[in-house]
Amino acid sequence: MAQIGSYALLLALALSVYSFLAGLIALFRQDEASERLGETARRAGVATFAAVLLAAVILVVSAFQDNFTIAYIFHHSNRALSAPYKFATLWSGQEGSLLFWSLLLSAYGFVLRIRNETDPRLFAYASVVLAGVQIFFLSLVNFAAHPFAILEGPLRADGSGLNPLLQYPEMVIHPPMLYLGYVGFTVPFAFALGALIMKYPGEKWIHITRRWTMVTWAFLTCGIFLGSHWAYSVLGWGGYWGWDPVENASLMPWLIGTAFLHSVMMQEKRGMLKVWNMWLVFFTFWLAILGTFLTRSGIISSVHAFAQSSIGSWFAWFLAITFAVFVFFFFKNKEHLHSEHKLESLVSRESSFLFNNLLFVLLCFTVLWGTWFPKISELLQGNKVTVGGPFYNRVAVPTALLLVLLTAVGPLLAWRKTSIESLKRNFLWPTVGALTIAIFLMVTPESWGSIFGLKPWKDISYLYSLMTIFLSALVTFTVASEFYRGGRVIAKHTGQSLFASMVQLTHRNTRRYGGYIVHFGVVVVMIGFAGVAFNQEKEMEMGYGDKMTIGNYTLVCRSYTQDDNANYASEWAILDVYENGKKVDTLTPQRLFYKASQQASTKPHIRSTFKEDLYLVYEGLNDQTGRPIIKAHVNPMVIWIWIGAWIMVLGTGLALVPNAPAPVRVPAPRLVEHAAPAVTGD
């Protein structure tokens, strides 16, 4: 089996090299023979997917067969591992994850190459770029991180087991979603570079790649939030984002990709920001590769990163080569990217998109600088200086608030220039509504709950929370007003109900109104973030019958128990939960010990409501007293983060749906003065 997998990867590499070289020759020759050569290059690219798929299937089958002669299976699986996690073995280690990356890239290339009728020449350029990227990753799995390496000598009867932190249901879907986002951004980059090389006229390449970019962005969004939920549910520290370098690695391409999705509207509508868009799509791809470099080089410490290996130098060279290629063609053909119009007013939709771009780039640069600062300080000063959450938050929080403000303002501004009357008409009532909510939160008593009685002058975090809620309400009201105004016009002309009219309005322009739903999802997420200012935590030793009070909750320890199975041993606490004196739940936080890997892991128990989460962690026994330690967190409004993420993904899905055609109005027949009577019957 291992030999077949190795041969499949070698074949895939050979096919990719042929697809790249033959496609390149066909593009430069441009004669009758080159068309046939280009077609063989396209077919070789299609066949690459079959070869990589065969290798991936063999690796997964080997995991299910417990084939521990393959080093990768030995190090990342064991006999007692359940089926979903054996399947997840494919991406649980460095060699397998690189194979999985190659598989997804070849799958994207497969779809691209079989849909080349849209514009054969542009697709041929994009195919060559994809083949070049594919050669790099297939070279890695063939020569630097081979997933089918064979172990020699006596073997243990069982494997080393999957990392305990990965044995959680979301880890079966989080990495694929994240990788679909990472890898998918190669496609718009390939089209952009192809369009730049061939001086492609107009904005057709953007129309072609818009769906690719939106789908990829949705995958990456889903992957990031699944990763946050995994960190929240498994790591046991009570949070969902720690500004870890690998978390930052996924955030950076998301930020630039989001800027690109907004910026392309300027190029489509007004022929502006063409240079911006080229650099944005390049850096989205480049940062995705950089993130992979971070996790595999070991150059920066992270709880998510793989061990340090020589494979990092491969990524460093690839990053340098791709940057050099792009810069060369950009300066060679930059005259082709001149804007057709100029910014006419600061109060216009164009300016809102421009400020939006600047803020996303600023935020991305801050994350990039903070992520690499330990390495930079080590090179300059000889010692590593790490930065934590406060560094990022000083820039990220105000920038995010400004972005939410633009989310409210931007869609309601007119192209070219917006009049004062239009501003008053569009923003008066949403602003009044948002201010009313903010004032209500300040004057209500604190006894009502976490976000009530919010006094922003007491703490900067309270001010940020109040601003977040105010701006989120402003976005919600402006989005609702857009649906309401458009629906009212349709209802007036058709006689339909307002709700049916708004549904019809959405069907007529799914991209616009799907985007509004994405914006609404963003503000729901922001409301979830606003609860951080009110987080509470408490830790204490709890024996039988002991009580802990935190917030409105009282925890009573009922007992402790243990269990054992083939994969792990576990012990957990059984705690009754009382809220305002009334029993509402029983929670059982656990601590697990995995036998194959000889590693321990916590499994928090979380009681989620729309108001707040009660988050309990069993941290083990105090070595000195022998008493169990329980840590409790009360985290307000966390559930809104996950709800908002789903709304964002659903809004993106709606934006991908083709517009419904506008109804054709058939004029009513004119009445004839002496019409013949109607005849009934046969």
NORURJO-V64127 format. One record per helix or strand of 3 or more residues. SS is the DSSP state (h for helix, s for strand). FROM is the first residue (numbers start at 1). LEN is the number of residues. Records with the same first field share a line. If there is no record, write none. Layout:
SS: FROM-LEN ; FROM-LEN
This chain:
h: 2-28 ; 32-33 ; 71-6 ; 83-9 ; 94-21 ; 116-3 ; 120-25 ; 164-3 ; 169-4 ; 174-24 ; 204-31 ; 245-26 ; 274-24 ; 311-27 ; 349-33 ; 389-24 ; 420-24 ; 446-3 ; 460-35 ; 498-11 ; 510-25 ; 639-18
s: 536-6 ; 547-4 ; 553-12 ; 568-12 ; 582-6 ; 590-5 ; 599-5 ; 605-4 ; 612-10 ; 628-9
